[in-house]
Amino acid sequence: MTGAAPVGVAVYGTGRAGTEIVRACGLRPDVRVVAGIAATKAKEGADLGAVTVGAPLGVEVTCDLEGVLARPDVDVVLHAGIGTPPEVASLLGRCADAGKDAITVAGLVHPPTALGAEGAAALHGRARDGGARVVGTGVNPGFLLDALPAVWGSMVGRVDRLHARRVGDIRHWGAGALDGEVGLGRPPEEVRGNRALSLDESLALVAEALDLRFDRTEDLHEALPAPNVREHGGRRVAPGRTMGFRRRSIGRRGGDVLAEIEWIAIFCLDPARDGVEEAATLRIEGDSNVEASASGTFFGDPYPSTAARAVNAIGPLRSLPPGLYRPDELPSSSRPR
């Protein structure tokens, strides 16, 4: 500790992601939650701690974003809400206009892909003019499928092929994600790829970081039917119904696959039964080869690691000049300044 005052944090969103962000902030003596923002009136006036981690914090939830942004004790807004990329960018832009740094877990890991070149430039301009910094740290499997391949790929002079894959069990996902994004329990033919689960931003980040040039890209979604009954937490998936998905974003050059980012998510995953196990793997082939893998308990529940990634980005982000950033552009130190 340097003796500096803790960074004042406002948490936007009181759902599962917001809850884990509040919990993660409680583990850091150098940050302090000073405000809570809800998108609906139902939680207005409640104690943020009571409606998230179950222990009062003495911080009142409000729906008045502008009022929170006007407070001098708020330094950073951690956004854990939902919305389309333009909606999220609009909210982050309001934070930047008020001179508040902003971090979102709702995409924007590659702003030009999410918003278009003009939209990304506009948000960058608002951040620069407001003296604020903005970044999207993404959800787990974020970092494993974007920033990490970019870092490892920087050690290979010529990249001939890159493949990154993340496999995870989704039994602990929130109800909204399972129903709206996965289509859990529905007939596979009725499930369409959700924009929120697209890996096109991850592919674009890796391509830009490693200067990979594609002729074309593909964003593929495959609903996975359950071979047998799956039950957990009061949910039951019948055989033949959707138990998860396989999502891929592929970059091709000259007809060959140059880079592929893959995400397999399965409800009640059983390696012996499903033929895959929870892990992240990375393989890069070129003038030298790189292979790496990661495993751990954070695969089963993505929310704590998603929150930790956002909270630990506070310090690195605040060390940068004002502007809009990709997560791989953040310095490594996690100490707020």
Buried (B, 14 or more C-beta within 10 A) or exposed (E): EEEEEBBBBBBBBBBBBBBBBBBBBBEBEBBBBBBBBBBEEEBBEBBBBBBBBEEEBEBEBBBEBEEBBEBEEBBBBBBBBBBBBEEBBBBBBBBBBBBBBBBBBBBBBBBBBBBEEEBBBBBBBBBBEBEBBBBBBBBBBBBBBBBBBBBBBEEBEEBEBBBBBBBBBBBBBBEEBBBEBBBBBBEBEEBEBBEBBBBBBBBBBBBBBBEBEBEEBBBBBBBBBBEEEBEEEEBEBEEEBBBBBBBBBBBBEEEEBBBBBBBBBBBBBEEEEBEBBBBBBBBBBBEEEBEBEBEEEBBEBBBBBBBBBBBBBBBBBBBBEBBBBBBBBBEEEBBBE
